[in-house]
Amino acid sequence: LWDSVEAEPALTPAERLTAARGRALCEQLVGLALAMRGEFAAAVPPMDRSIAVAEASGDRWLHAVMTIRRALVHLMAGDRAAADAD
């Protein structure tokens, strides 16, 4: 879905930002859900993708929020050093 949305040439810059926010939020929700199930190794890649999408969008607020949420996953996993790095 997201690849087809982002490939749409008719999107305005505002629509592209909205799409990036949607994709980042979906990725982080997957990561948080996996972490809540105790599947920490599987939780980190979607969190990483959420940060990558946010960074590529240029939305600094979104990037900060996704990074904070990845830190939460690291804390849930007991990895204080990775959480502090985020």
Steps between C-alpha positions, in 0.01 A plus 500: 500500500753759611731444204213561259391812689850645509552425130193703401636796298191717555548529877557848633783558749243511781351169386848346486564611857165356609588170330841492670338564836250221440770255400724589794213468746395162360856367523539617859165350599615164367823535697321599820253214463781249456681642802183470709489133402859462617635456146777756541731381219209523257389837641814697420499478115157666462610766747814554291284531187276756671805712574633463145166611353485795738855602418441475125189715531693788654245523782721562802213466748402161355863387508529596868177322594594180315843502666344542844264213431789275393667590830186378674529164322864475608397571860226237481767256382725595790763665279565824687812585296308491168216699653742763627665516156163580345 
